[in-house]
């Protein structure tokens, strides 16, 4: 096949690329935007001998880029898409028996790998725009390598070509068995970068973006402008704002064109098409969909807000939220490059040069923050039940993996069984899970579809799964039955949403066809039209079954609180099945975006599998007493509770231990003497060579409650029961008879001072403190110590009134130095007490001079 000559930079490295792929099975191609890699690389490799007539599959991260690339490659061959070059994506496929290059979206490849792990008809897989690090791309690359190692050999290789514009190619190449890196320059015209003032959190994005677009239009009179915004909401609001401004300024030659993923492919195509009339220009308002290999005709000016909206999965709540984040430096370069694809251009960055340097170098891999349930279901179908069995560029986080296993268990897709050597629990697909994996949707929706077919309502289930697969345009109308009525033709569809309705109906037909190919047993339970939406949503989102709270709002089965904003008929229902909630990441408040009324009678029939029964023995903090109940639960929601008269001793003890652990040891009847004993024992343990002394610190006592306290809790049912515990006997039983005797010798509670008095030692300070009146220590040069002299006490020398005069561990030094200053200050204040010039020969006593019979008692 004759290669077209387009004058693209990639043409200079095609020879080197062919040479490397002839001898290696993995190659990394590094080429910046505009180099022509998407357009020319597949065509350049089509006639290579090692391909042996097999197909080239090229992955694109987005549908619009995939379709445009296919039509562009086909046009270079003077053909239509579907002949030598074809494409596959959801709801749109053009391939034929003669197709040699298939451009597909990423999810399609994972389904191909499930059907044929060897990819026996494929000779080369190209991963385009791999720097985006999507979950599907990472998974597909990992599975391609794993499947190749199992099913292909050196005589029948599956070659892998990873193409990227901005990526740590060195790290990638090392992971790919030290793959060679072929680098190309890009076809990039100079782009002038114009920075704005430092962005502030309080800035209104719409105001900044509007001002940036106006500046770009006024300073570039003949240019079309591409504006990068976080999401559809910002695009809609800015489009309205700009339309009003253009009208007010009589600028009729500027067309405002939204571009985001929720649009139909035809609408997206119109946004990137050339303007229809000479002298016109356009403002394309886009999400990061425009960062890819798209070339938007006429664009030579970019306005970049520096923000993107990314899904962030929270394993604690099993919810994915869209979070607005700052882009990386790599993304900012990608966006800037859009202005230099056709001619020299300008890029207006709505942040400062200093803030640019603070951006992360590259975007993080989606696998590190995504919902892993689809990935886990596919890997289990593949035969992998532990992610460590595979080699990953970035391994799936264990917390998210475990949460996915938990969800699949709840959906009935996974059973956990003991491994052969009994070393752990291995998840395995059930028959239901096998059926779910046949459907190319999220496991929640696969479960919904199968449950719908089980009750003979697959049409409604397919419609519901289709509308849940796409972004919801009716965000102010939470009743999902309203959307179903539109899809069923029972209600009229607003004009602006007819494209959504058409796409959703087509997808529903596709789901219905796939669902009907599965053999599913009947549920044998009747269900009414009114019950159906709530039932299906509860199947897909059992953790989002919601019950109205007395205080207002609803509580989800996962424990999360949610609200219905505004007046809606749903608010009259005591139970809801919630599909979507929105809120701030790690925030406390969430709003219900789509839901359906849920009939609680279903908990005794079709939803009985979601109900669990538990014997609960716990301390009720509200009632402040121990309670034991039999409960029927939906997650954290209690359906029924019945008090138990007989509670197993082990359950009672465990509940009380958990209560003490939560509240702390301070709730036990500690006395000052017990705290002294604890400190004495700890001191001896830390200063003796005998390793048998027990650890009686609060931390260790808390960790070992079951060992030393549990047998004494059987009579405790109220706080008074805790106060009646003989804590002293319980704790002291931790010492042996010998240790009890040694404790008194090594760490006595009192010590005799020169005056003959027995003074109490305070062990709750470090070092232990001996607080004694100064006059009682006359004649003592050696500082008192304990534990055979290993621990010197800290002596607090007190005034006759008991106030500290000096703190020392060096009595001899005190008498020779500081004492004389103390005597000078105190002699006049306490004249009735002795203040001898030589305290080392004076009689130690706490008595006054008069009571001691000394001369000059004044």
Secondary structure, 3 states (H helix, E strand, C coil): CCCCCCCCHHHHCHHHHHHHHHHCCEEEEEECCCCCHHHHHHHHHCCCHHHCCCEEEEEECCHHHHHHHHHHHHHHCCCCCCCCEEEEECCEEECCCCCCEEEEEHHHHHHHHHHCCCCCCEEEEEECCHHHCCHHHHHHHHHHHHHHHHHCCCCCCCEEEEEECCCCHHHHHHHCCCCEEEEECCCCCCEEEEECCCCCCCCCHHHHHHHHHHHHHHHCCCCEEEEECCCHHHHHHHHHHHHHHHHHCCCCCEEEEEECCCCCHHHHHHHHCCCCCCCCEEEEEECHHHHCCCCCCCEEEEEECCEEEEEEEECCCCEEEEEEEECCHHHHHHHHHHHHCCCCEEEEECCCHHHHHHCCCCCCCHHHCCCCHHHHHHHHHHCCCCHHHCCCCCCCCHHHHHHHHHHHHHCCCEEEEECCCCCCEEEEECHHHHHHHCCCCCHHHHHHHHHHHHCCCHHHHHHHHHHHCCCCCCCCCCEHHHHHHHHCCCCCCCHHHHHHHHHHHHHHHHHHHHHHCCCCCCCCCCCCHHHHHHHHHHHHCHHHEEEECCCCCEEECCCCEEECCCCCHHHHCCEEEEEEEEECCCCCCEEEEEEEECCHHHHHCCCHHHCEEEEEEEEECCCCEEEEEEEEEECCEEEEEEECCCCCHHHHHHHHHHHHHHHCHHHCCCCHHHHHHHHHHHHHHHHCCCCCCCCCCHHHHHHCHHHHCHHHCCCCCEHHHHHCCCHHHHHHCCCCHHHHHHHHHHCCCEEECCCCCEEEEECCCCCCEEEEEHHHHCCCCCCCEECCCCEECEEEEECCCCCEEEEECCHHHHHHCHHHHHHHHHCCCCCCCCCCCCCCCCCCCCCCHHHHCCCCCC
